[in-house]
Amino acid sequence: MKCNQLLTLTLLGLGVSAHAQENQCPAPVDSSDLVLREAGSGIEVKALKTEVEQDRLAEFVGKVQIISDSAQINAQQARIDKVSQQLNASGNIRYQDEQIKVSSEDVQLDFQSGELSLDSTEYRMLGINGRGKAERIGLSREKGIELEDVSFTTCPAGQEDWQMVASSITLSPGDIWGEAKHARFYLMDIPVLYLPYFRFPVTDQRQTGLLFPQISSSDSTGLSYEQPIYWNIAENYDATFSPRAMVNRGVQLKTEFRYLTQQHGGQLDLEYLQHDRREVNEDPRYFYRFVHKGSFAPGWQVNFNINGISDDNYIVDLGSDFYNRADTHLYRNAGIQYHTDNLSFSADIRDFQLIGNHPDSYRALPELKLDYVQPWFANVDFNLHSELTYFDSAEKNAPAATRFHIAPGLSWSRFENWGEFVAETTLLQTNYRQQDAEVYGLEEDVSRTIGRARLYGGMTFERPGSWFGSDITQTLEPKIQYLYTSYQDQTNIGLYDTTRLQNNFAGLFRGQEFTGLDRISDTNQITLGLTSRFLDENDQEQFRLSLGQIFYLSDNRVLEAHKDTNRSALAGELDWRLGSKWFVHSEVQMDSASSKLDKSSLSLDYQMSENKLVQISHRYVRELSGEQIDQLGVTASWPINPNWHWVGRWYKDMNSHRTIESYAGVQYESCCWSIQFVTQRYLNNRFDQTGGQSTNTFESGIALKFIFKGMGSGNTARALLNDGLFGYRQPYFLNE
């Protein structure tokens, strides 16, 4: 009876990751009715009638039950010959262990050799949906297991949409690989694949072999076939090689290498195309990416993120698993960090590769930061922020600079359930050493000293109320902040890492108008904000409205921060749970002087379940880099019936009155197989020789994917949803 484990391992290897659909596929059978003996207690035989002949022959008739510590056999009759050490059972045989059930016409067991043989069998996996037939199943301690004329499928009985049939399957003891001979794969009773010999894993461990191919077609690549080949190098190392044949462009090789140790982990990706048929030049095209994270000592961490491509159009033409055609930079960062409860230190190199004709940005080579916090007394903390950075640019007409910044400060804070109060004062000292400064109208050595003071307070008031007939708790949360920053002329400092920030409601209380440190605006201002929430009986947020604005008490003298009005744009945010499935999210910024809308976003979500949702969204920006953005979008995922599922996305540019992106995917999924078909059309955005991007050329493509459920597949419906709904996000999650 010890050989049953070999049988279990082999058949489990054929049926890993099977998936049953709710209300359609039969639920996996469990083994709760299996009763076994204690380990080492031998075999127990029960029957309605027993005959024993001189302690050498025993016959059992009627509801025979043979129980060991690992398996159980039920039969109509059984015979045990103690001289030949043979057991024979027949008549409605039922074999079962913790992971499989087998029905058979006849069972023979040799106690001396441990060989077990079952004839004319039907088996079913326990815990997953996997079943099949075998003309004979033989097991032994020395040879292992052999299944003759065996079939396997994950489909329910009478609905065998696909199945595998083999003349024999064998597994040697201790081997994690099984061998199949003359294997045929059938789809709807139609043979689609024949393999005279192949090996397959019999455990859920990672194993070397072929993964499911990816078939697609687009205007750029033509028909494309990608075949991933997985190599399980070691327990903590693996690699995937993916040759990709494209009718229009040639053969590309994509590789992925992953590693994981106790302290470190990372991934190296390389893609290479020797010659692109659609390109005039003969230069190879490539992409590389290296990501690493690790720890080499207590408190110390190291990370790398290095990316590069051969040309601006690589991602546009060939696609990418890591970037999209809208990206303008590929980042190349490397750094180390150290953290304790009071101290944090980082040393980073921040570089990048520009894509297309975009203004070059400064690289930080390197950037050193040190932050220190020390509690003193009575809620007073001492804070110190410092950084040392060398800036360089690939542009010939751009100065380089070294910047040292140190900002000691004191802060007092108090946080209660009913409110919070913060008082801060900081001294900001920055020194610059700028190269070739006179050529650019700058000074070589600049010292800038600025003082800053901040007072912030917020309170929370609550009262009971009613909301559409339901009892709720309404909150009123006023906030006020006073910010003062002294002035110093900064026109003699270049712009190295500084741009203007956009203000939403949270940004009103940020206390700064620029990224980086090259411009620190003088401020004398008061910020007012008000938030109101409606909470139901379970303290779940049903509604939230926030409004805020900055009032300038004096004009800015820093030129880049100059304003024509005495107040900022009015910023508002709205989150509203219209019901258990309806959600509204909106952000608005309105110019106070002209009463014109500067920026807005609005989304209406309906989400009945994980795969049943619709989102309608609108985005508007009055001016962004000299252009106006006005886009309307619809995103949806919806089951057509229990087997068919549809996802789609559509975006229209309201200014040009044209569709800029459309995507549709449909999937058929049964208990045991699925097929996905995707079509899409989008702006090509290809770069010309000068680095400019086309905004009038569109790209179209289709993709097809077929999956045998239970042969290394996962949740295909969720995968289609993730692939299809680019960037779909429910805009907020209240109390979740």
N, C-alpha and C positions, 0 to 999 in steps of 0.2 A: 504493500500500500504506500510505500515511500516514493514511488515513481510519479505520483500524481503531480508533484511540484513542477516536473519538467513539462508536463502537458499544459499546465496553467501558464507557465512562462511563455511557451511558444505561441499559444493562441492569444495571449495578452499583447504580444509583440505585433500581431496583425491588427489589433483593434484599439490602439491608443487614441485618446482624445476624441472619442465618439461623442456626439452631441444630440440630445433629444429635445425636440421642440414641444413646448407646453401645449396641451390640448390637441396635439396631432400625432406625435410619435409615442410609441409605448414607453412607459417608464422603465428604467433599468431594474432588473430583478435583484433583490437582495438575498443574503444568505442567512437571514434571521431564524429560519426553520432548521438549520443544520445543527445536529447534536453530535459531538465527538467525545472520545474517551480521553483520559489524562495521558500525557506523554509517557511512553514506556510501559503502558498497561496492557499491551497486546491487542488481540482482536476479539470482539464480542459478536456472537451470531444469535439472532432471534428468529423463530419461525413458529407457525401454528402446529407443525408436526415434525418430529425429529426421530430418525432411526440411526443407531450406532451399531456397527458390526465389529465386535471384538477389538475395540479401541484402535482400529485401523482404517475404518471407512465410516463417514458420517454423511447422511442425506437429510436435507431440509426442504420442506414443502409448505407453501402457503405463506404469503407475506413475509418472505425472508428478508432480514435486515442484517447486514454485515457492517460493523462499525469499528473504525480504528481511531488513532489519535490525529489523523490528517484527512480522512475521507470516509464516505459512507456509500454503500451499494444496496439498492433495493432490487429484489427479483422475485419471481414466482417460485423458483426452486434453485437449490445449490447443492453441490457435492464436493466434499473435502476428502482427499485421499492422503492419509498421513504417511503412507509408504512412499509414494511418488512425490509427496509434498506439492500436490496440485489442487487448485480450487477451480471449479467450473460452475458458472451460474447462467441461467437462461430464463426467458420469459419476462418481457416488459422490464428490461434492465434500466435502472436509474442510478447513474454515478454522479456524485456531487462532492465538491470540497468548498473552500471558502470563496473561490473565485470563478467556478465554472460548474455547469450542469451538463451531463451527457446522457442521452438515451441510446440504448444499444440492444441488439438481438442476442448477443452472446458475449460472455466475459470469461477469460482464462487467466489465472495467476499462478506462477511458479514461485513458491516460497523460498526455494534455495537460490535461484538466480535473481529473483526480484522482478522478473519479466511479467508485464501486464499487457493483455491484448483485448481490445474491444472491437467488435465487428458491426458493420452497418450502423454507424453512429450519426446522431444529430447532437450538436452542442450549442450552448448559449452561455455567453459571458455573464457574470454577476457584477453589478455595479456600473456597467456600461452596456450600450446596445451593440453587441457583436455576436454573430451566430453563423452557423454553417453546417456542412455535412462532411463526413469522411467515411470512406468504405471500410477502412481499418485504421485503428490507432494502436501502435505498439510502443511499449516503454520498457526500458531495462536500465540497470545501474551502469553498465559498461558502455552500451551503445547510445543511450539517451532516448530520443523519441523519434518516431517516424509516423507521419500521417500519409495515407495513400488515397489518391483520388479525393482531395480535400477542396472545399469551397469556403469562402468567407465573404460576408457582407454586413453592413450596418443597417440595412433597410428592414422594415417589418415584413413578416411573413406574407406572401402573396403580392408584395410590392417591391420586388427585387429590381430596382432601377439600375443598380450596378452590383457586380460581384467579381471576385477573383477566384479562378479555378486553377489548381495545380495537380500534376500527376503525383507529386510527392513533396513533402516538407520534412526536413530532418533538422535535429538540433542535438549536438553532442553535449555531454555533461560539462557544466562549467563554462560553456561558450555563450557569449551574449549575442551571437549572430546565428540566425537560422538560414537554411539553404532551401530554395524552392526550385524545382525543375519543371520545365514546360508549363510556365504560368501564363494564363490567358485572362485578360481583363475584358469584361462585358459591360456595355452600356445599353440598357433597354434590349437585352438579349442579342445585341450586335457586338461582335468582337472588335475591339478598338486597339488592342496592344497585345503582342506576344513576346515573351522573353523566355528563351530556352533555359536560362539559368540566371538567378539573381540572389543576393544575400540581403537580409533585412534584420533590423534590430528586434530583440525580443524583450527589451526592457524600455523604460521611459528615459534612460540615459541618452545624452547627446551622442549621435553616431555619425560617422562619415557617410555621405551619400548625396543623391540628387534631391533638391528641393523643388517645389512646384514652379514651373516656368511662368514668365510674364509675357503676354502677347498684346501688342498695341499697334496703332497706326496713326500717323499724323502727317500734315503737309511737310513738316521739316524732315522727319526721319524716314517717312514711308513705312512700310510694314516692318515691325521690330519684334524680334524674338530674343528673350533673355533667359538663360538657363543657369540658375545658381547651383553651385557645387559646394557642399559643406564639408569641411575637414576638421574633425575633432582631434586636434593635435595632442592635447593633454587635458587634465581635469580643469586647469585654469588658463588654457590657451586654446583658441580656435580661429579658423579663417574661413572665408567664403570667397570663392572665385566665380564671377558671373560673366561669361562671354555673352556679348549682345550683338546680334547680327541685324543691321539696318539696311534696307534695300537702297535708300538714297545716300547713305553716308559711309557704309562699310562696317567693319567689325571692331567693336570697342571691348576692352577688358576692364571690368570693375572688380576690385578686390577690397576685402575688409578683414583686418586682423584685430582680434581682441585679446586682452590679457587682464588677469586679476590676481593680485597677491594679497597678503594680509594687510599691507599698508598702502598698496598702490593699485591703480586700475586705469585702463585707457583703451584707445581705439585708433587704428591707423587705416585710413581709406585712400586708395589710389585708383584713378581712372585714366585710361590711356587709349587714344585713337591714333594709329600711326598715320593714316592718310584719310582725309575727309573728301569724298567724291564731289561734294558740292562747293568746296573751297578751291579758289584758283591757286593759292600757294601750296607748297608741299610740306609746310611745317606741321609737326605732330600737335595734337590737341590733348590736354591733360587737366586733371584736377587732383589736388591732394588735400588731406585734412588729418591733423594729428591732435588728439585730445587726451590729456592726462591729468589725473588728480591723485594726490597721495599725501602721506604724512611720514616724515623721516625722523621725528623726535616729538616728545610730548609738547603739545601746543603749537608745533610747526606744521605747516601745510605747503604744498607746492602744486602749481597747476600750469598747464600749457594748453593753448588753443590756437593752432597754426593752420591757416588755410591759404590756398592759392589756385589760380587757374591760368591757362595758357593765353586766353584772349577774352575780350569783353563779351563776346556772343556765346561763350561755351554753355552757360546755363540756359540761355534763350534757345539755343539749337538742340542741345542734348538733354536738358533737364537736370535736376539735382534732387537728392534726398535730403539735403541740408539747407539749401538756399532756394529763393524764388527769383523770378525775372525782375521784380521790383527792387531788389537789393542793390545798393550802390557801393557797399564796402564789403570786403572779406577781411575779417579781423585776424591779427596775429599777435597774440598776447602770451606773455610768460611772466610768472611771478611766484613769490614766496610770501607767506603770511605767518604771523605769530600772535597768539591771543592768550591773555590771562583775564582774570576778573576785572582788573583796572587798566590794563595796558593792551594796546593792539598796534602791530607794526606790519607794514607791507612794503614790498619792493617789486615793482612791475615794469615791464617793457610793453608799451602799447603801440603797435604798428598796424598797418592795414594795407590792402591792395584796392585801389580805386577801380570801379567798373564804369566805363563810359567816360564821357566828357563832363565830369563834375569837378567843382573847385577842390583843390587839394587841401587837406587838413594837416594839422601839426601832429607829429608823432612824439610820444613821451619816451625818451631814451636816456635814462629811466625815470620812474616816478617813485619817490620814497615818501611814505606817510607814517606818522607816529601820533597816536592819540592816547591820552592819559586822563583818567577820572579818579579823583580822590575825595570821598566824603569827608567833610570837616565836622561841623556841629550844627544842630538845630536845622536840619534839612538843607544846609548849605554845602554845595559841592564845588570843588576846584576842577576846572576843565582846561585841557591843553590840546590844541590841534596844531600840527605842524606838517609841512611837506616841502620836499626839495625835488624839482623837476627840471630836466633839460629838454627843450622843445626844438625839433628840427623838422624841416619840410623838404619835400622833393622839388618843390617849385624853386626855380633859380632866383626869382625876384621876391624872395621872402626872407626876412631876418630870422636868425636862430637866437635862442635866449635861454638863460638859466634863471629860474625863479625859486626863491626861498621865502616861505611864508610861515609865520608862527602866530598863534592866536590864543593867548591865555585868557581865562574868564572865570567869573563866579556866577553861580546860579542858586536860587532858592525856589523850592517847589513844595506844593502841598496838594495831595490828591485825596478826595473824599467821594463818597457815593453821590453827594449832592452838588459837587463842583470841583474845580481845579484852578490853581493859581501858580504862575511862574513869573519870576523876576530874574533877568539876566543882564550882565554887563560884560563886554568883551573888548579887548584891544587887539586890532588886526594890524600886524606889521609885516610888510612885504618888501623884498628887495629883488631887483632885476639886474642882470648883466646881459645886455643885448648886443649882438654882433652886427657890425656894419650898420649901426643905428642911424648915423647921420644921413645915409643914402635914402632912408625911408622916413626922414623927418622925426626920428625918435632920439632919445638920449641913451648913451651907453650904460650909465649907472643911474638907477632910479631907486629911491627909498620912499615908501608910502606908509603913512601911519594914520589909521582911522579908528575912531571909537564908536561903539555901538551899545545901545541900551534897549531892552525889550521888557514890556510888561504885558502879561496875558492873563485873562481870567474867563472862566466859563462856568455856568451854573445850569442845573437841571431841575425843572419844576414839573410836577405830575398832578393830574386830576382825572377822576373817572368821567367817562362820557359814553356816547352811543355812536355807532358807525353802521349805517344801513341796518338798523334794528338789533345789532349785537352790542354787548357791553365791551368797552375798550378802555384802555388807559392812554390818555393823551399827554405827551411831554412837550415842554417848551424849553428850548436850550439856547439861550443867548450867549454870544461870545464877543469879546472885545479885546483888541490888541493895540498897544501904542508902541511904535518903533521909531527910534531916532538913530541916524547914522551921520557922522560928521562928513564934511566935504574935503576932498583934495583933488587938485587937477590931475587927470590921468591920460591926457592927450599924448603924453610922451611915452606911453606904454603900448606895445603892439597887442593885437588880439591873437592869442595862441590856443585857448580852449574855451572861449567865451562866446555865447550867443544869447539872444533874448529868449526868455521863457514865456510860455503861454500860461495864462491864469485860468484855472477852474476854481470851484468853490474852495477846495482844500488849498490850492495854490495862493489864495489871498492871504493866508496866514503863514506863508513860507518865509517871509522876511527878506527875500532877495529877488532881484529881477533878472539875474543873469546866471548862466552856468559858469563854472570856473571862477577864477579870481582876478582876471585882468581888468574887469570893471566892477567896482563896488559902488552902487548908487547911493548918493546922499539922500536920506529920507527923514521926513518929519510928518508922520502920518498916523491915522487911526483907522483900524479895520473893524467893521461891524459885521457880525454874522448871526443868523437865526435859523435854527432847525426845529422842526416839529415832527413827532413820530406818533403813529397810532399802533398800539400793541394790543393783541387780543388776550383772551383769558389765559392762554398758554405762553404769554410774553413773546409771541411771534410777531414780528414786525409786518404790518399790513400796508403801511403808507409812510413815506418820508419825504419831506420837502425842505430844501435848504436854500437860503438866499444870503448873499453877502456882497460887500462893496468896500473899497478903500477910499478914504477921504484924505487928500493931500493938504497939509497945513501950510506948506511952502513949496515953491517951484524947485524942481531938480536942476542942479547946476552941472551935473555930469551929462555931457551932450547926448550920449547914446540912450539915456534914460529920460530925455526931455519929453514933456507932455503938454498938450494944448488945453487940457481941462484940469479941474481941481478934484476930479474923482475918477476912479477906474471904471471899467465896464462892470455892469451888474451881472453877477454870476449866479446861476441857479441850477439845482439838481433835483430831479424827481424820480422816486422809485415807488411803484404802486402795484400791489398784488391785488388784481381785480377779482381773483377767485383762486381756487386751488390749482388752476392750470393756466391762468392768464396773468401776464406780467407786462408792465410798462416801465421803460427807463428813458430818461431824457436829461440832456445837459444843454444849457443855454448861456451865451455871453452876449450882452446887448450894450452897445455904445451909449453912454449916458448923454453925450452932447448931441449926437445926431439921431438918437433913438433907433438906429439901424442895427440889424442883427449881425454880429461879428462871426459867431460860430454857434452851431447847434447840431445836436444828434438826437434821434428819436428811434426807438425800437419797440415793437409790439410783439410779444412772444406768446405763443400757445403751445404748451407742452403737456400732452396727455400721458406719455410714457417716454422711456429712453429713446425709442426709435420713432416716435410719433409726435412731430413738432412742426411748427410753422413760425417763421420770423419775418416781419416786414420792418425795414429800417430805412432811414433817410439821414444823410450827412451833408452838412453845408458849412463852408468856410468862405467868408467874403473875400479874403486875400491871403494866399499862401504862395510865397516865392513868385509873386506877380501873376498868379492865376487864381481863378475862382473855382471852388469845388462844390458841385451840386449833384449828388448821386442818390438814386433810389434803388433799393435791393430787396429781393425776396429769396428766402432760404426755406427749404421744406424737406421733410422726411416723413414718409407715410406708407404704411402697409396697404397694398391693394386688396389682398386676401391672405389667408394663412400662409400661402406659399410665395406670393409675389410682393416685392417691396420696391419702392421708388424713392429716390432722393434727387434734389435739384437745387440749382442756385442761378439767379439772374440779376444782373446789375446794369443799370442804364445811366448814362451821363445826361443830365437834364439840359446842360448848356449846348452840347452838340447834337442832342436828340438822337442818340444811337446807343445800341447795346454794346457794352464794353466787356462783358463776360457772361457766358452761359454754360451751364453744366447740368447734365442729366445722367442718372445712373439707375439701372433696373436690375433686380436680382431675383432669381428663382431659387428657393431653398426648400428642400424636403428633409426628411430625417437623415438621409444618407448621402446627399450630394447637393451641390449648389453651383450656379453659374451666374457670373456678373458681367454686365455689358454697360460701358460708360462712353458717353460722347460729350465733347466740350468744344467751345469756341471762345477765343480770347484775343486781346490785343497782342500782337507779336512783340512789340517793343524792341526790335532788333537795332543794334548800333550800326551807323554807317562808318566810313573811314575817318571822319572827323570826330567821331565819338558822340554824335547826336543820335537821339532815339526816334525811331519811327512811331507815329501815333495814328497811322492810317492803314496799317497792314494787320490782317487778322490771321490767326493760326487755328486750324481745326484738327481734331484728333479723336480716335476711338480706342478702346481697350477692352479685352475679353479675358476672363479668368474663370477656369473650371476647377472645382475642388471635389475630391472624394471625401466625404465626411468620415472621420475615423481613421484616415490614413495620414496623420500628422497635421490636421487642420484644426482651426480654432473657431471662434465666434465670427462667422463671416458677415453677418448682418451689421455688427458693430464696426467691422473693418471698412465696409462700404460706406457707412455713415461718416467715419473719420476721413476717408479719402475724398468723399464727395463734397462735404460741407467745409470748404476751405475756411479756416479761421472761425467757424461757428462757435459762438459762446453765448450762453444765456447771460444777459448783461449783469445780473446780480443774483445773489443768493441770500435771502433774508433769513437770519437765524439758522443757517445751515452750515 
